[in-house]
């Protein structure tokens, strides 16, 4: 009888402990998973998407869009990793975006690396490992004008616009931080290509006329059957990829093959440069990153140089024809992705 009573008491104690543990776990999980209720359709409605696409996106990703709780730092092999990365696109105003984020939040809330290290795309830099990468992110940051960076800063980010172009980027970054958030800024692709070409001419990296450069790239694209090609930073800087860098749909879908859709945020350069839409665009980004939205942004001048190009010359007319013909099908794919045309690119 004593043995039976002992076993009964032991079972009761175990049952009580299990009940307490299960109850505590359920309460903590409920508190952690509880999302603030916000009117996503009004506050965070993304005009890039059609009503149908947005409704589905808000339904599946509303918890990410409306979550402004303090985030816990993510470490890989004991080293702090970025919480978000501005991964594209080149010549779309990402430098100005970094400057404006750095202005809006102190360095206890947000730190973002301005210069492009290319950790996930350059074999040489990637080979140095996460320790060197983390040290680069946490060293003195000119964008935030700080002298010391704490590894426990709430949100840590970086910008490297070559990332999204590299086929191994998504797999590598998810290995280092499975919850990383990726930000992409798109610009009307013809204007983006012209800007890249003018920049490379000014920097004495391009000597060909634009139509000749585009013809050479079309041959290369056909030869490689439009495959996504890995590029180290050195190779990317030697070669002009005026057409390929603007193939947004291919680069977005390639990234989404591994990255959950809720961890990707797409912005428009034209809306960031427009004073009437800039603050809404920035607040949508802030909500996505888990930052408190701001009623007023002290915004720096959006320094996206237009780099004028003479489309009235014979060379300009040919370049314009090639670019618009090439991007016609590319932009149609974006319409399918977002459910509607991009109004800022029409006309």
Buried (B, 14 or more C-beta within 10 A) or exposed (E): EEEEEEEEEEEEEEEEEEEEEEEEEEEEEEEEEEEEEBEBEEBBBBBBBBEEBBBBBBEEBBEBBBBBEEBEBBBBEEBBBBBBBBBBBBBBBBBBBBBBBBBBBEBEEBBBBBBBBBBBBBEEBBEBEBEBBBEBBBEEBEBBEBEEBEEEBBBBBBBBBBBBBBBBBBEBBBEBBEBBBBBBBBBBBBBBBBBBBBBBBEEEEBEBBBBEBBBEBEEBBEEEEEEBBBBBBEBBEEBBBBBBBBBBBBBBEBBBEEBBEBBBBBBBBBBBBBEEBBBBBBBBBBBBBBBEBEEEBEBEEBEBEEBEBEBEEEBBEBBBEBBEEBBEEBBEBBEEBBBBEBEBBEE
